[in-house]
Amino acid sequence: MNTQHTSHQFDQELSQLKEKLLYMGGLAEEMIRDSIRALRERNSDLAGEVIDRDLSCNRLEVEIDELAIQILALRQPAARDLRFLTTALKISTDIERIGDEAVNIAERTLELNREPQLKPYIDIPRMAEMAQGMLKEALDAFVHHDTRLAYTVCEGDDAIDDLNRQILRELLTYMIEDPGSITRATKIIFVSKYLERIADHATNIAEMVVYMVEGKIIRHTDAT
């Protein structure tokens, strides 16, 4: 009975850890969405709300780390459970950094809102939607132990990189034709780069899912 009770407690602790990770991931998704909405709508209040939410994201990372370390110390898990815990620790770090990038977008939004809009935002929202989708799919892959979906996320990173380069080329043209646009164009380039980094973090999460399920490290290799 004692063994069964301990096993039940362990399962509950793992479930709690997963729930916290998914909540944190959902918060990061909202921060991405709202930071881009604030940019498109020139909504400085919403940008400020995104910045304020970073405290919650940071707090969740600390809670997840503390819980994972506690489980490691008390339960001394092995094999798949050990990989799950080490994966959770890495995923929480990537999600926290995604939150930081959303904050960076919100901060550039506040700066851009003080000046006339340079151009309609078309590719930036597309890029944000793709990056947000990658994060959602990476977390779905984590929940369902779905390596096929994880590999799909990894493959999607190339499209984000291509769009980032396209945005850069377009904005460089603006800067060459009108030197007065350099400051605003540079800030939009930063936003594009932040989104590219969000996609990189989503890819990191997907790669860790492959490690968790298959015990195979695919970082710095051809994921396909």
N, CA and C of each residue as an Amber inpcrd file, in Angstrom:
protein
   672
   0.8310000  -1.2010000   0.0000000   0.0000000   0.0000000   0.0000000
   0.8680000   1.2540000   0.0000000   1.9620000   1.2150000   0.7630000
   2.8420000   2.3750000   0.8240000   3.4600000   2.6650000  -0.5330000
   3.8500000   1.5940000  -1.2400000   4.4290000   1.7490000  -2.5790000
   3.4050000   2.3360000  -3.5340000   2.1520000   1.8370000  -3.4400000
   1.1040000   2.3530000  -4.3050000   0.8250000   3.8260000  -4.0080000
   0.8330000   4.1750000  -2.7130000   0.5850000   5.5620000  -2.3090000
   1.6850000   6.4720000  -2.8420000   2.9190000   6.0340000  -2.7190000
   4.0500000   6.8210000  -3.2040000   3.9760000   6.9970000  -4.7140000
   3.6100000   5.9170000  -5.4230000   3.4830000   5.9840000  -6.8680000
   2.3920000   6.9630000  -7.2790000   1.2820000   6.9630000  -6.5460000
   0.1790000   7.8790000  -6.8260000   0.6210000   9.3250000  -6.6090000
   1.3560000   9.5640000  -5.5360000   1.8580000  10.9090000  -5.2660000
   2.7910000  11.3700000  -6.3900000   3.6320000  10.4610000  -6.8170000
   4.5750000  10.7760000  -7.8920000   3.8260000  11.1630000  -9.1650000
   2.8100000  10.3970000  -9.5100000   2.0030000  10.6990000 -10.6960000
   1.3290000  12.0670000 -10.5740000   0.8520000  12.3660000  -9.3730000
   0.2190000  13.6670000  -9.1430000   1.2100000  14.8150000  -9.3130000
   2.4190000  14.6050000  -8.8160000   3.4530000  15.6410000  -8.9330000
   3.8320000  15.8740000 -10.3960000   3.9570000  14.7940000 -11.1650000
   4.2640000  14.9330000 -12.5870000   3.1230000  15.6410000 -13.3270000
   1.8930000  15.3040000 -12.9550000   0.7360000  15.9390000 -13.5720000
   0.6910000  17.4340000 -13.2480000   1.0060000  17.7730000 -11.9990000
   1.0350000  19.1790000 -11.5880000   2.1000000  19.9500000 -12.3720000
   3.2390000  19.3200000 -12.5630000   4.3190000  19.9550000 -13.3110000
   3.8900000  20.2120000 -14.7590000   3.2530000  19.2260000 -15.3670000
   2.7830000  19.3720000 -16.7420000   1.7540000  20.5000000 -16.8480000
   0.8440000  20.5660000 -15.8890000  -0.1870000  21.6080000 -15.9070000
   0.4300000  23.0030000 -15.8060000   1.4320000  23.1450000 -14.9460000
   2.1000000  24.4390000 -14.8060000   2.7980000  24.8340000 -16.1040000
   3.4370000  23.8650000 -16.7560000   4.1180000  24.1420000 -18.0180000
   3.1230000  24.5880000 -19.0910000   1.9910000  23.9040000 -19.1610000
   0.9970000  24.2480000 -20.1690000   0.3760000  25.6150000 -19.8820000
   0.1790000  25.9310000 -18.6130000  -0.3510000  27.2460000 -18.2520000
   0.6420000  28.3350000 -18.6490000   1.9120000  28.0790000 -18.3610000
   2.9610000  29.0320000 -18.7270000   3.0360000  29.1940000 -20.2410000
   2.9220000  28.0790000 -20.9670000   2.9350000  28.1390000 -22.4260000
   1.7630000  28.9250000 -22.9750000   0.5800000  28.7340000 -22.3750000
  -0.5990000  29.4870000 -22.7900000  -0.4230000  30.9780000 -22.5490000
   0.2090000  31.3210000 -21.4210000   0.4810000  32.7230000 -21.1240000
   1.4220000  33.3250000 -22.1650000   2.4520000  32.5760000 -22.5410000
   3.3950000  33.0550000 -23.5510000   2.7050000  33.2520000 -24.9010000
   1.8040000  32.3240000 -25.2540000   1.0520000  32.4730000 -26.5040000
   0.2400000  33.7640000 -26.4950000  -0.4190000  34.0450000 -25.3800000
  -1.2080000  35.2740000 -25.2510000  -0.3250000  36.5110000 -25.3700000
   0.8600000  36.4380000 -24.7860000   1.7700000  37.5810000 -24.8380000
   2.2190000  37.8580000 -26.2770000   2.4760000  36.8020000 -27.0420000
   2.8370000  36.9930000 -28.4540000   1.6750000  37.6400000 -29.1990000
   0.4940000  37.0500000 -29.0440000  -0.6860000  37.5410000 -29.7680000
  -0.9770000  39.0010000 -29.4300000  -0.9550000  39.3310000 -28.1480000
  -1.3180000  40.6840000 -27.7320000  -0.2420000  41.7040000 -28.0730000
   1.0230000  41.2830000 -28.0810000   2.0780000  42.2330000 -28.4460000
   1.9420000  42.6350000 -29.9150000   1.6050000  41.6720000 -30.7760000
   1.4240000  41.9820000 -32.1960000   0.1210000  42.7470000 -32.4270000
  -0.8950000  42.4200000 -31.6760000  -2.1450000  43.1900000 -31.7830000
  -1.9080000  44.6420000 -31.3700000  -1.1240000  44.8280000 -30.3170000
  -0.8000000  46.1860000 -29.8630000  -0.0420000  46.9370000 -30.9520000
   0.8380000  46.2330000 -31.6590000   1.5950000  46.8520000 -32.7430000
   0.6730000  47.2500000 -33.8870000  -0.1870000  46.3410000 -34.2990000
  -1.0700000  46.6030000 -35.4430000  -2.0610000  47.7200000 -35.1410000
  -2.5920000  47.7010000 -33.9100000  -3.6320000  48.6590000 -33.5490000
  -3.0690000  49.9130000 -32.9040000  -1.7450000  49.9900000 -32.7650000
  -1.0840000  51.1240000 -32.1080000  -1.6690000  51.3520000 -30.7160000
  -1.8040000  50.2470000 -29.9970000  -2.4520000  50.2450000 -28.6810000
  -1.3830000  50.1740000 -27.5870000  -1.0030000  51.3170000 -27.0690000
   0.0660000  51.3600000 -26.0700000  -0.3670000  50.7570000 -24.7380000
  -1.6430000  50.8750000 -24.4020000  -2.1270000  50.2790000 -23.1530000
  -1.9670000  48.7640000 -23.1780000  -2.3200000  48.1580000 -24.3070000
  -2.1860000  46.7070000 -24.4360000  -0.7120000  46.3050000 -24.4060000
   0.1390000  47.0920000 -25.0260000   1.5770000  46.8090000 -24.9740000
   2.0710000  46.8290000 -23.5320000   1.5750000  47.7730000 -22.7500000
   1.9510000  47.8420000 -21.3360000   1.4800000  46.6240000 -20.5650000
   0.2960000  46.1160000 -20.9080000  -0.2140000  44.9200000 -20.2380000
   0.6800000  43.7100000 -20.5180000   1.1590000  43.6050000 -21.7540000
   2.0670000  42.5040000 -22.1030000   3.3290000  42.5750000 -21.2550000
   3.8730000  43.7610000 -21.1270000   5.0850000  43.9440000 -20.3140000
   4.8260000  43.5390000 -18.8630000   3.6740000  43.9140000 -18.3420000
   3.3400000  43.5850000 -16.9480000   3.2120000  42.0760000 -16.7320000
   2.7600000  41.3440000 -17.7720000   2.5560000  39.8980000 -17.6320000
   3.8640000  39.1220000 -17.5160000   4.9580000  39.7760000 -17.8320000
   6.2460000  39.0910000 -17.7630000   6.5570000  38.6150000 -16.3450000
   6.0820000  39.3390000 -15.3510000   6.3150000  38.9310000 -13.9600000
   5.6780000  37.5720000 -13.6800000   4.4760000  37.3600000 -14.1990000
   3.7950000  36.0750000 -14.0090000   4.5490000  34.9540000 -14.7060000
   5.0580000  35.2410000 -15.8930000   5.8170000  34.2450000 -16.6510000
   7.0910000  33.8600000 -15.8910000   7.7740000  34.8570000 -15.3630000
   8.9980000  34.5930000 -14.5970000   8.7020000  33.7820000 -13.3370000
   7.6100000  34.1190000 -12.6750000   7.2490000  33.4170000 -11.4450000
   6.9340000  31.9460000 -11.7180000   6.2570000  31.6950000 -12.8260000
   5.9390000  30.3150000 -13.1920000   7.2030000  29.5070000 -13.4830000
   8.1700000  30.1410000 -14.1250000   9.4220000  29.4300000 -14.3940000
  10.0840000  28.9970000 -13.0890000  10.1000000  29.8890000 -12.1040000
  10.7010000  29.5560000 -10.8100000   9.9370000  28.4170000 -10.1380000
   8.6020000  28.4760000 -10.1790000   7.7780000  27.4310000  -9.5600000
   8.0190000  26.0760000 -10.2270000   8.1120000  26.0820000 -11.5500000
   8.3470000  24.8320000 -12.2860000   9.7170000  24.2680000 -11.9480000
  10.7180000  25.1180000 -11.9280000  12.0750000  24.6620000 -11.6010000
  12.1270000  24.0720000 -10.1910000  11.5000000  24.7560000  -9.2500000
  11.5200000  24.2770000  -7.8640000  10.8120000  22.9340000  -7.7300000
   9.6670000  22.7930000  -8.4170000   8.9110000  21.5430000  -8.3380000
   9.6940000  20.4030000  -8.9970000  10.2840000  20.6690000 -10.1590000
  11.0420000  19.6240000 -10.8510000  12.2460000  19.1770000 -10.0290000
  12.9500000  20.1310000  -9.4370000  14.1200000  19.7890000  -8.6170000
  13.7070000  19.0040000  -7.3740000  12.5670000  19.3840000  -6.7910000
  12.0560000  18.6650000  -5.6200000  11.7280000  17.2160000  -5.9760000
  11.0840000  17.0210000  -7.1190000  10.7430000  15.6570000  -7.5540000
  12.0140000  14.8490000  -7.8130000  12.9830000  15.4730000  -8.4620000
  14.2500000  14.7820000  -8.7270000  14.9250000  14.3420000  -7.4370000
  14.9010000  15.2130000  -6.4360000  15.5790000  14.9180000  -5.1770000
  14.8590000  13.8530000  -4.3620000  13.5250000  13.9260000  -4.3330000
  12.7580000  13.0330000  -3.4600000  12.4290000  11.6960000  -4.1170000
  12.1870000  11.7020000  -5.4270000  11.7150000  10.4840000  -6.1050000
  12.8320000   9.7270000  -6.8180000  13.9160000  10.4330000  -7.1240000
  15.0350000   9.8210000  -7.8510000  14.5420000   9.0010000  -9.0500000
  13.8420000   9.6580000  -9.9720000  13.2640000   8.9370000 -11.1160000
  14.3470000   8.4400000 -12.0720000  13.9670000   7.4930000 -12.8940000
  14.8990000   6.9330000 -13.8730000  14.2230000   6.8670000 -15.2310000
  15.0270000   6.6130000 -16.2620000  14.5540000   6.3760000 -17.6200000
  13.6160000   7.4780000 -18.1020000  12.4120000   7.0990000 -18.5290000
  11.5030000   8.0550000 -19.1790000  11.0770000   9.1730000 -18.2390000
  10.8210000   8.8630000 -16.9670000  10.4320000   9.9050000 -16.0160000
  11.5570000  10.9130000 -15.8130000  12.7770000  10.4410000 -15.8150000
  13.9200000  11.3430000 -15.6730000  14.0240000  12.2550000 -16.8950000
  13.8230000  11.6960000 -18.0740000  13.8590000  12.5120000 -19.2900000
  12.7280000  13.5370000 -19.2880000  11.5580000  13.1470000 -18.7800000
  10.4410000  14.0930000 -18.6950000  10.8090000  15.2840000 -17.8180000
  11.4260000  15.0240000 -16.6820000  11.7630000  16.1040000 -15.7500000
  12.8480000  17.0240000 -16.3040000  13.8650000  16.4380000 -16.9080000
  14.9090000  17.2840000 -17.4870000  14.3650000  18.0890000 -18.6690000
  13.4520000  17.4900000 -19.4060000  12.8090000  18.2030000 -20.5120000
  11.9710000  19.3650000 -19.9860000  11.2350000  19.1290000 -18.9140000
  10.4000000  20.1770000 -18.3190000  11.2420000  21.3740000 -17.8930000
  12.4000000  21.1000000 -17.3200000  13.2900000  22.1880000 -16.8900000
  13.7450000  23.0210000 -18.0880000  14.0930000  22.3680000 -19.1730000
  14.5450000  23.0970000 -20.3600000  13.3930000  23.8320000 -21.0380000
  12.2390000  23.1960000 -21.1020000  11.0890000  23.8250000 -21.7430000
  10.6840000  25.1000000 -21.0150000  10.6970000  25.0660000 -19.6920000
  10.2990000  26.2540000 -18.9320000  11.2360000  27.4190000 -19.2420000
  12.5040000  27.1360000 -19.4430000  13.4580000  28.1890000 -19.7950000
  13.1330000  28.7840000 -21.1530000  12.8330000  27.9200000 -22.1340000
  12.4890000  28.4260000 -23.4630000  11.1950000  29.2300000 -23.4480000
  10.2110000  28.7840000 -22.6810000   8.9540000  29.5340000 -22.6160000
   9.1790000  30.9000000 -21.9800000  10.0070000  30.9410000 -20.9370000
  10.3020000  32.2270000 -20.2810000  10.9630000  33.1830000 -21.2590000
  11.8500000  32.6570000 -22.0820000  12.5300000  33.5100000 -23.0580000
  11.5760000  33.9590000 -24.1600000  10.6040000  33.1250000 -24.4890000
   9.5650000  33.5500000 -25.4390000   8.7880000  34.7200000 -24.8540000
   8.4690000  34.6380000 -23.5780000   7.8070000  35.7580000 -22.9090000
   8.6510000  37.0200000 -22.9730000   9.9620000  36.8730000 -22.7940000
  10.8670000  38.0250000 -22.8900000  10.8240000  38.6540000 -24.2750000
  10.7670000  37.8080000 -25.3120000  10.7240000  38.3320000 -26.6760000
   9.4030000  39.0670000 -26.9370000   8.3090000  38.5640000 -26.3730000
   7.0230000  39.2620000 -26.5050000   7.0950000  40.6250000 -25.8230000
   7.7720000  40.6840000 -24.6890000   7.9740000  41.9610000 -23.9960000
   8.8040000  42.9030000 -24.8750000   9.8350000  42.3680000 -25.5130000
  10.6440000  43.1910000 -26.4180000   9.7970000  43.7910000 -27.5420000
   8.8840000  42.9710000 -28.0840000   7.9890000  43.4730000 -29.1350000
   7.1200000  44.5960000 -28.5870000   6.5900000  44.3920000 -27.3840000
   5.7380000  45.4130000 -26.7620000   6.5130000  46.7120000 -26.5230000
   7.7620000  46.5970000 -26.1230000   8.5830000  47.7920000 -25.8880000
   8.8610000  48.5440000 -27.1830000   9.1330000  47.8020000 -28.2710000
   9.3350000  48.4780000 -29.5610000   8.0200000  49.1040000 -30.0290000
   6.9100000  48.4600000 -29.7110000   5.6010000  49.0100000 -30.0620000
   5.3800000  50.3560000 -29.4140000   5.7170000  50.4600000 -28.1420000
   5.5600000  51.7380000 -27.4370000   6.3850000  52.8250000 -28.1140000
   7.5740000  52.4630000 -28.5600000   8.4380000  53.4320000 -29.2450000
   7.8770000  53.8060000 -30.6140000   7.4130000  52.8070000 -31.3680000
   6.8720000  53.0640000 -32.7030000   5.5860000  53.8730000 -32.6450000
   4.8200000  53.7090000 -31.5720000   3.5510000  54.4230000 -31.4490000
   3.7410000  55.9230000 -31.2480000   4.9550000  56.3360000 -30.9330000
   5.2280000  57.7680000 -30.7390000   5.5000000  58.4770000 -32.0700000
   5.5950000  57.7040000 -33.1640000   5.9050000  58.2560000 -34.4750000
   4.8440000  57.8250000 -35.4840000   4.7690000  58.5100000 -36.6150000
   3.8220000  58.0790000 -37.6620000   4.1520000  56.6580000 -38.1270000
   3.1250000  55.9050000 -38.4730000   3.3540000  54.5300000 -38.9210000
   4.0860000  54.5250000 -40.2460000   5.1290000  53.6990000 -40.3510000
   5.9580000  53.6480000 -41.5550000   5.2380000  52.9720000 -42.7120000
   4.5720000  51.8440000 -42.4300000   3.9250000  51.0490000 -43.4710000
   2.8940000  50.1380000 -42.8290000   1.9370000  49.6330000 -43.6110000
   0.9890000  48.6580000 -43.0520000   1.7330000  47.3920000 -42.6200000
   1.2960000  46.8000000 -41.5160000   1.9260000  45.5730000 -41.0330000
   1.2060000  44.3720000 -41.6610000   1.8890000  43.7200000 -42.5860000
   1.3180000  42.5610000 -43.2800000   2.1170000  41.3050000 -42.9690000
   3.4100000  41.3460000 -43.2490000   4.2470000  40.1610000 -43.0440000
   4.5490000  39.9010000 -41.5690000   4.6640000  40.9650000 -40.7800000
   4.9360000  40.7800000 -39.3420000   3.8260000  39.9750000 -38.6650000
   2.5350000  40.3200000 -38.8550000   1.4740000  39.4910000 -38.2570000
   1.4850000  38.0540000 -38.7730000   1.7960000  37.8710000 -40.0750000
   1.9020000  36.5030000 -40.6220000   2.9960000  35.7270000 -39.9000000
   4.1220000  36.3810000 -39.7260000   5.2500000  35.7460000 -39.0490000
   4.8910000  35.4090000 -37.6000000   4.1860000  36.3310000 -36.9390000
   3.7790000  36.1040000 -35.5470000   2.8200000  34.9240000 -35.4490000
   1.8880000  34.8340000 -36.3890000   0.9320000  33.7230000 -36.3850000
   1.6540000  32.3900000 -36.5680000   2.6480000  32.3820000 -37.4430000
   3.4230000  31.1560000 -37.6680000   4.2130000  30.7720000 -36.4070000
   4.8560000  31.7500000 -35.7900000   5.6590000  31.4720000 -34.5990000
   4.7790000  31.0100000 -33.4410000   3.6300000  31.6640000 -33.2820000
   2.7000000  31.2660000 -32.2290000   2.1800000  29.8580000 -32.4810000
   1.9170000  29.5340000 -33.7540000   1.4700000  28.1920000 -34.0940000
   2.5280000  27.1450000 -33.7940000   3.7880000  27.4960000 -34.0380000
   4.8740000  26.5660000 -33.7250000   4.9450000  26.2900000 -32.2320000
   4.7770000  27.3310000 -31.4220000   4.7990000  27.1400000 -29.9720000
   3.6500000  26.2400000 -29.5300000   2.4580000  26.5050000 -30.0570000
   1.2950000  25.6900000 -29.6800000   1.5100000  24.2260000 -30.0730000
   2.0120000  23.9920000 -31.2810000   2.2240000  22.6200000 -31.7360000
   3.3310000  21.9350000 -30.9390000   4.3590000  22.6840000 -30.5710000
   5.4350000  22.1000000 -29.7640000   4.9090000  21.6640000 -28.4030000
   4.0310000  22.4790000 -27.8110000   3.4500000  22.1130000 -26.5130000
   2.4660000  20.9540000 -26.6600000   1.7210000  20.9260000 -27.7610000
   0.8360000  19.7790000 -28.0270000   1.6600000  18.4930000 -28.1650000
   2.7930000  18.6080000 -28.8560000   3.6710000  17.4440000 -29.0120000
   4.1730000  16.9680000 -27.6600000   4.4610000  17.9120000 -26.7800000
   4.9150000  17.5800000 -25.4270000   3.8220000  16.8400000 -24.6540000
   2.6150000  17.3520000 -24.7050000   1.5010000  16.7600000 -23.9550000
   1.2000000  15.3400000 -24.4430000   1.2000000  15.1690000 -25.7640000
   0.7830000  13.8900000 -26.3440000   1.9580000  12.9710000 -26.6950000
   3.1690000  13.3960000 -26.3290000   4.3710000  12.5980000 -26.6510000
   4.4070000  12.2880000 -28.1540000   4.1110000  13.3080000 -28.9540000
   3.9410000  13.1430000 -30.3920000   5.2070000  13.6180000 -31.1180000
   6.0920000  12.6970000 -31.4400000   7.3390000  13.0860000 -32.0970000
   7.1150000  13.5060000 -33.5440000   6.0880000  12.9480000 -34.1930000
   5.8150000  13.3600000 -35.5730000   5.4950000  14.8480000 -35.6230000
   4.6700000  15.3030000 -34.6850000   4.3360000  16.7220000 -34.6210000
   5.5720000  17.5450000 -34.2460000   6.3930000  17.0110000 -33.3610000
   7.6200000  17.7140000 -32.9670000   8.5330000  17.9290000 -34.1710000
   8.6910000  16.9100000 -35.0070000   9.5200000  17.0600000 -36.2030000
   8.9150000  18.0890000 -37.1630000   7.5920000  18.1380000 -37.2430000
   6.9310000  19.1300000 -38.0930000   7.2480000  20.5410000 -37.6350000
   7.2620000  20.7420000 -36.3270000   7.6190000  22.0580000 -35.7780000
   9.0420000  22.4300000 -36.1910000   9.9540000  21.5000000 -36.0670000
  11.3500000  21.7590000 -36.4410000  11.4680000  22.1630000 -37.9080000
  10.7020000  21.5050000 -38.7570000  10.7490000  21.8110000 -40.1860000
  10.1810000  23.1950000 -40.4920000   9.2640000  23.6770000 -39.6490000
   8.6310000  24.9700000 -39.8830000   9.5370000  26.1600000 -39.6270000
  10.6620000  25.9340000 -38.9820000  11.5560000  27.0380000 -38.6470000
  12.1420000  27.6940000 -39.8960000  12.3400000  26.9330000 -40.9590000
  12.9090000  27.4880000 -42.1860000  12.0030000  28.5570000 -42.7980000
  10.6930000  28.3410000 -42.7540000   9.7520000  29.3100000 -43.3240000
   9.8080000  30.6320000 -42.5630000   9.9750000  30.5450000 -41.2410000
  10.1100000  31.7560000 -40.4290000  11.3850000  32.5020000 -40.8080000
  12.4760000  31.7760000 -40.9770000  13.7460000  32.3950000 -41.3520000
  13.6290000  33.0920000 -42.7070000  12.9400000  32.4600000 -43.6420000
  12.7570000  33.0530000 -44.9720000  11.9630000  34.3540000 -44.8870000
  10.9110000  34.3430000 -44.0900000  10.0820000  35.5320000 -43.9510000
  10.8570000  36.6520000 -43.2480000  11.6780000  36.2980000 -42.2820000
  12.5110000  37.2840000 -41.6000000  13.4460000  37.9750000 -42.5930000
  14.0650000  37.1930000 -43.4850000  14.9600000  37.7690000 -44.4900000
  14.1930000  38.6510000 -45.4780000  12.9760000  38.2320000 -45.8300000
  12.1570000  39.0270000 -46.7480000  11.8160000  40.3850000 -46.1320000
  11.4340000  40.3830000 -44.8570000  11.1090000  41.6270000 -44.1600000
  12.3350000  42.5320000 -44.0870000  13.4830000  41.9350000 -43.8050000
  14.7220000  42.7070000 -43.7360000  15.0180000  43.3880000 -45.0690000
  14.8960000  42.6540000 -46.1680000  15.1710000  43.2370000 -47.4900000
  14.2250000  44.3970000 -47.7900000  12.9500000  44.2030000 -47.4690000
  11.9640000  45.2480000 -47.7410000  12.2740000  46.5170000 -46.9530000
  12.6090000  46.3500000 -45.6880000  12.8500000  47.5190000 -44.8390000
  14.1740000  48.2010000 -45.1760000  15.1400000  47.4360000 -45.6240000
  16.3900000  48.0570000 -46.0860000  16.1160000  48.9660000 -47.2830000
  15.1900000  48.5620000 -48.1540000  14.8040000  49.3900000 -49.2910000
  14.1840000  50.7030000 -48.8170000  13.3120000  50.6220000 -47.8120000
  12.7240000  51.8360000 -47.2290000  13.8200000  52.7660000 -46.7200000
  14.8030000  52.2190000 -46.0160000  15.8490000  53.0430000 -45.4130000
  16.7260000  53.7000000 -46.4660000  16.9910000  52.9710000 -47.5600000
  17.8170000  53.5280000 -48.6340000  17.0800000  54.6650000 -49.3370000
  15.7840000  54.4650000 -49.5900000  15.0030000  55.4630000 -50.3170000
  14.6590000  56.6680000 -49.4540000  14.5290000  56.4630000 -48.1460000
  14.1540000  57.5610000 -47.2490000  14.9300000  57.4430000 -45.9360000
  16.0510000  58.1290000 -45.8110000  16.8430000  58.0590000 -44.5760000
  16.0490000  58.4430000 -43.3250000  14.9830000  59.2080000 -43.5020000
  14.1570000  59.5820000 -42.3580000  13.3920000  58.4120000 -41.7660000
  13.3470000  57.3140000 -42.4910000  12.6160000  56.1400000 -42.0090000
  13.5080000  55.1630000 -41.2530000  14.7990000  55.4570000 -41.1570000
  15.7550000  54.4830000 -40.6200000  15.4000000  54.0390000 -39.1990000
  15.0860000  54.9860000 -38.3350000  14.7980000  54.6290000 -36.9350000
  13.5930000  53.7040000 -36.8330000  12.5110000  54.0740000 -37.5280000
  11.3010000  53.2470000 -37.4710000  11.5240000  51.8860000 -38.1250000
  12.1900000  51.8800000 -39.2670000  12.4440000  50.6150000 -39.9620000
  13.3130000  49.6900000 -39.1210000  14.2970000  50.2550000 -38.4500000
  15.1710000  49.4430000 -37.6050000  14.3880000  48.7750000 -36.4830000
  13.4420000  49.5010000 -35.8930000  12.6360000  48.9310000 -34.8140000
  11.7350000  47.8050000 -35.3220000  11.2260000  47.9500000 -36.5410000
  10.4060000  46.8790000 -37.1130000  11.2830000  45.6630000 -37.4180000
  12.5070000  45.9030000 -37.8690000  13.4470000  44.7950000 -38.0780000
  13.6910000  44.0580000 -36.7670000  13.8110000  44.8100000 -35.6680000
  13.9770000  44.1790000 -34.3570000  12.7840000  43.2760000 -34.0510000
  11.5680000  43.7630000 -34.3280000  10.3610000  42.9690000 -34.0680000
  10.4200000  41.6600000 -34.8560000  10.8100000  41.7480000 -36.1090000
  10.9370000  40.5500000 -36.9380000  11.9520000  39.5810000 -36.3450000
  13.0510000  40.1140000 -35.8510000  14.0830000  39.2710000 -35.2440000
  13.5690000  38.6200000 -33.9590000  12.7970000  39.3560000 -33.1820000
  12.2320000  38.7700000 -31.9540000  11.3220000  37.5930000 -32.2920000
  10.5390000  37.7390000 -33.3510000   9.6520000  36.6490000 -33.7660000
  10.4520000  35.4480000 -34.2550000  11.5510000  35.7310000 -34.9510000
  12.4120000  34.6420000 -35.4080000  12.9970000  33.8810000 -34.2240000
  13.3300000  34.6100000 -33.1570000  13.8520000  33.9550000 -31.9540000
  12.7670000  33.1410000 -31.2520000  11.5320000  33.6390000 -31.2640000
  10.4240000  32.8740000 -30.6790000  10.2990000  31.5290000 -31.4000000
  10.3920000  31.5560000 -32.7200000  10.3300000  30.3060000 -33.4910000
  11.4920000  29.3880000 -33.1180000  12.6670000  29.9610000 -32.8830000
  13.8230000  29.1560000 -32.4640000  13.5540000  28.4670000 -31.1320000
  12.9420000  29.1960000 -30.2040000  12.6390000  28.6020000 -28.8940000
  11.5780000  27.5060000 -29.0260000  10.5950000  27.7180000 -29.9030000
   9.5840000  26.6780000 -30.1400000  10.2490000  25.4350000 -30.7240000
  11.2270000  25.6470000 -31.5970000  11.9770000  24.5220000 -32.1650000
  12.7590000  23.7930000 -31.0810000  13.3520000  24.5530000 -30.1680000
  14.0630000  23.9290000 -29.0380000  13.1340000  23.0100000 -28.2510000
  11.9170000  23.4910000 -27.9980000  10.9410000  22.6940000 -27.2480000
  10.6280000  21.4060000 -28.0080000  10.4070000  21.5290000 -29.3190000
  10.1030000  20.3510000 -30.1390000  11.2560000  19.3570000 -30.1050000
  12.4810000  19.8520000 -30.1760000  13.6440000  18.9700000 -30.1290000
  13.7360000  18.2420000 -28.7890000  13.3610000  18.9320000 -27.7120000
  13.3820000  18.2970000 -26.4010000  12.2880000  17.2380000 -26.2790000
  11.1700000  17.4320000 -26.9870000  10.1130000  16.4130000 -26.9940000
  10.6420000  15.1280000 -27.6260000  11.3930000  15.2650000 -28.7110000
  11.9860000  14.0850000 -29.3430000  12.9170000  13.3820000 -28.3640000
  13.7070000  14.1570000 -27.6350000  14.5950000  13.5630000 -26.6290000
  13.7890000  12.8580000 -25.5400000  12.7250000  13.4960000 -25.0750000
  11.9160000  12.9340000 -24.0000000  11.2990000  11.5970000 -24.4090000
  10.7970000  11.5230000 -25.6330000  10.0790000  10.3310000 -26.0800000
  11.0230000   9.2460000 -26.5920000  12.0040000   9.6540000 -27.3930000
  12.8570000   8.6730000 -28.0670000  14.2380000   8.5250000 -27.4260000
  14.5750000   9.4530000 -26.5200000  15.9100000   9.4160000 -25.9250000
  16.9810000   9.8050000 -26.9220000  16.5750000  10.5090000 -27.9860000
  17.5050000  10.8660000 -29.0560000  17.7180000  12.3730000 -29.0710000
  18.9780000  12.8090000 -29.0830000  19.3060000  14.2320000 -29.1230000
  19.4490000  14.6690000 -30.5860000  18.5950000  15.6130000 -31.0170000
  18.6530000  16.0670000 -32.4090000  19.0690000  17.5260000 -32.5180000
  19.3990000  18.1630000 -31.3880000  19.9030000  19.5250000 -31.4550000
  21.1920000  19.5800000 -32.2690000  21.3290000  20.6600000 -33.0470000
  22.5390000  20.8870000 -33.8640000  22.7390000  19.7860000 -34.9050000
  21.6510000  19.0960000 -35.2470000  21.7150000  18.0840000 -36.3130000
  20.5630000  18.3370000 -37.2610000  20.5120000  17.6050000 -38.3440000
  19.3860000  17.6760000 -39.2680000  18.2230000  16.9170000 -38.6640000
  17.1800000  17.6570000 -38.2010000  16.0490000  17.0340000 -37.5000000
  15.2420000  16.1160000 -38.3950000  15.3490000  16.2730000 -39.7130000
  14.5860000  15.4390000 -40.6330000  15.3410000  14.1600000 -40.9500000
